[in-house]
Amino acid sequence: MKKYLLFIFLFVAAGMTLSSCSDDKLNGESVINPEQKKQTPFDKWLKVNYVEPYNIEFLWRYDDKETDHNYYNIPADYNAAIKLAHIVKYTCIEAYDRVAGINFTRQYFPKMLYTTGEFEYNNNNTIILGTAEGGKKIYLAGTNHLDKFLGSVENLNTYYLKTIHHEFMHILNQTKPYDTAYDQITGSTYLSDDWSGKSGATGYLKRGYITAYSQKEGREDIAEMLSTYVTNPQSWWDTQMAAAGTEGAALIQKKLDIVRTYMKTEWNVDIDVLRKEILRREGDVVNGSISLTDLSIN
């Protein structure tokens, strides 16, 4: 008896619902209103200078989906993002254009650059300057600090540009693997995450590493080797090799030889020519030879 009454109740309710719906007229206007982003002069400049020639998206607006929620962060300042976009295009993208050809850059340079305002700080006294994801995206942090670093090539490289070359090397390695003999040169002395501790902070040159971070693992070592080499003049490199001593310098030289061969054989890129081009362009930025704020479109 209870089942029968329940069935009747549900049937009547369903009938009432169907009858009610049949009398209503659906509104053709969606209740979901996606956010409309007004096109700024910067957006138009990016379309002409990044999207159209390279199919690269430079994201400067804060995007929750692209941001690592494990770190405190803030949006990039509009004017700082404009300057950074100019610098990246002139010193990195166009440097590879000049040395490897625009088709190389179009094919292999990551298709997304995403920048936020603050650096990402770890609890071990290290800072994340940038990351690469799957060969498609380079994330750059600390955009809002850019102005205080503009007067120094060393600072620009330390906080921004070396990161791009480092992450791009990861992308190239993911596309065409490097010789695994590289990882064996100092294979027994990598420190994993301890590279940032007391044991890794000093003496790394004598152990055959060009930077402290190189001690983390082989793939970080080779990315550090390339990015450090192309963003420093030969005089700096010679000083580091002298400080490394005979054994350390020999190990670093073996690694550099593999990088040189890899870049030339796999990508037809002469790293000495690339370094010369990058340093020339970075010098232009620091001495004010190029405008970092011009948004005119030819």
N, C-alpha and C positions, 0 to 999 in steps of 0.2 A: 504493500500500500504506500509506503514511504517512497519507494523507488518510482512508482507511478506518479505521485504528486510532484516529485522533483523533476521528472521528465516533462510534465506539463508546464511547470513553471519555467523551465529553461526554454521550452518551445515557444511559449507566449512571449518571453523576454526577447528571444531572437527575432520573432515576428515583428514585435514593436520596433526593434532596432532597425530591421530591414526597411520597414515602412517609413520610419523617420528619415533614414538616409536617402531614400528614393525621392523625397520631397525637397532635399537640399540641392543647391547649385554650388559646385566647386569654384573657388576663386582661382583664377589662372595665375595670380601673382604669388611667387614663392615667399614663404615666411623667413627663409634663410637669406640674409643679406651679407654677402662677403665684403670684407673690408676693402674700400676703394683707396688706393694709394695715389696721391697726386704726383704726377711726374714733375720732378725738379729739373733744373738745368743740368745738374750732375747726372741724373738718370739718362738724360738725352745724350750727354757726352759719353757715358759708359756704353750706350748702345752703339755709337759710332766708333769708339776706340777699343772696345772689348768684345762686344757681341758680334758685330758684323764682320770684323776681320778674323777673329779667333774662335768665335762661339764660346767665349768665356763669360761666365756670370760673376760679376763682382758684387757681393751682397754687403751692404753697409748698414741697412736697417736691422735692428735687433730681431732675430728669429728664434723663438723658443725651441723649435724643432731642431735647429742646427747647433744649439748651445749645450755644452756639457753642464748638466745640473749639479754635478759634484763640486762645482766651484762658484764662488760669488763673481758675478760679472755685471757689466753695464753696457748700454748701447754705445756705439762709436759716435763721436762728435762729427757732425756733418762736414765741417771745414777740415778737420784732421783726416777724415776718410778721403776727401778730395785729394789732399796732398799725398796720402799713401798710395792711392790709385795711380797718380802720376809717376811716383817713384818706382813702383813695381813694374809698370809698363816700360818705363825708360831704361831702368837699370837691369831688369831681369828678362822680361819677355822679348824686348827688342834686341837685347844682347844675344840671346839665342837665335833670333831671326838672322842677325848679322853673321853669326859664326856657323850655324847649322842649317840655315834656310827657313823661310817662313812656313813651309810645309811641315817641317819637323815640329815647330812650335805649335802649329794648328793641330797636329795629330796627337802630340804627347803631353803638352802642358795641361795641367788639370783644368777641368771645365767649370770649376767653381772656386772662387776665393771668398771666404767669409771672414769678416773682421768685427771684433768687438772692442769695447773701450778699455778694459782692464786686463792686466796679465793674470794668469792663473797661478796662485801660490800654493805650494805643497807644504806639509808640516815638517819636511826634512830640510828646510831652508833652500829649496830649489824652486825655480819658476818655469812654468810651461810657456814657451814663446809661440809655439805653433804645433800643429799636427797635420798628418796626411791621412786620408781615408780612401782605401781601395783604388788609388790611382785617379780619383775623380775630384777630390776636394783638398784644398789646403786651407787650414784655419789659422788666422793670424790674430794674436791678442795684443792688448796694450796700445791700441791706436791713439788713445787720448794723451799718451805720453810723447807722441812723435816730435812735437815742437822743441822739446828740450834736448833732443838727440840730433837735430838737423845740422848742427855745426861741425859734426865729426863723422868721418867715414867709418872709423872704428866703432862708434856707438850705433850708427845705422846698421852696420853689419851684425853687431852683437845682438841687437834687439829685434831686427826685422829681416834684413836681406839675406844673411847667412842662413836663417831659418828656411827661407824659400828654396834656396839651392839644396839644402839638406833634404827637405821634404821632396823636392823634385827628383833627387837622386833615388830616394825610396821608390818613387813611381817608375823610374826607368828600370830599376832593379826588379821590380815586380813584372815588368813587361819582358825584359831579357835578363835572365839571372847572370850574376857575375861569377867569376871563377871561385869555386869553393876553397881553393888553396889560400885565398885571402884570410879566411877565418882561422887557418891553422898556423899562421905566422906567429901570432901571440895567443894561440888558442887556450893555453893553460893558465893564462893570467887575467882573463876577463873577470870582472867583479860583480856582474849583474847589477842589482840595485844598490850595492855597496859603493858604487863609483862616487857617490856624493858624500860619503863618510870620510873620516880622517885618513883611512888607508888609501883612498883614491884622490885626495885633494892635492897631494904633492908627489913628485917623483914619477909621474906618468910618462913624461918625455923619455926618461931613461929606460922605462919599461917598454917603449916602442909605440906610444900613443900620442897623437898630435894634440888632443884635448883630454880633459878629465872624463867627459861624457863618452868619448870613444871606448872607454873601458867597460861600458855596459854589456855589449855583445857585438858580434861580427857585423851585422847589418847596420847598426848605429855607427860602428867604427868606419865603415866604408863611406857612409853618407857624410860623416864628419870630415873625413879625409878630402873628399871632393869639395865640399862647401868651404872648408877652411883654406884650401889651396887657392881657389879662384877668387876669394875675397881678401887676400893679403898679398902685398908686394913681395918680390923675391928677397929683399933685404930682411923683412920680418921672418920669412921662412928660413933663411940662412942662420939667423939668430937662434931660432928654435932648434934647428938641427945641431948647432954647436952646443946648446944647453943639454941636448939629449945624450951627448957623449958618443963614443964610437959604436957601442953595441946598440943603444937606443936609436941612433940615427940610421944605422944599417937596417933595422927592423922597419922604421918609418919609410925608408927609401924603397924597400921591397913592396910595401903596401901601395905607395905612390905609383910605382911602376905598373902594378896590376890595374890601378885606376886609370892610368894613362892609356894602357893597352885596351882596356874595356871600352872607354869612351871613344877611342879612335876606331877600333874594330867593329863594335856594335852600333855606334851612332855617328861615326865619321866626324867626331868633334875633337879638335886639338885643344887640350885643357890650358895650354899656355896662351893660345890665341884668345880663348874664352876669358881667361883671367885678365888679359890686357884690355879687352873690350869692357868687361864689367868694371874694372877699376877706373877706367877713363870716364865712364858714365857716372859712377858714384862721385867722382871728383867734380863733375859738372853740377850735380845736385848740391853738394856742399858749398861750392863757390858761387852758387846762384846763377849759373849760366842758363838754366832752363826754368820756366815758370811752373810752379806747382799748383797754381790756382786758376789757370786759364781754362775756361769751359767753352770757349768759342768752337764752333763746328764749321769746318771748311766744306 
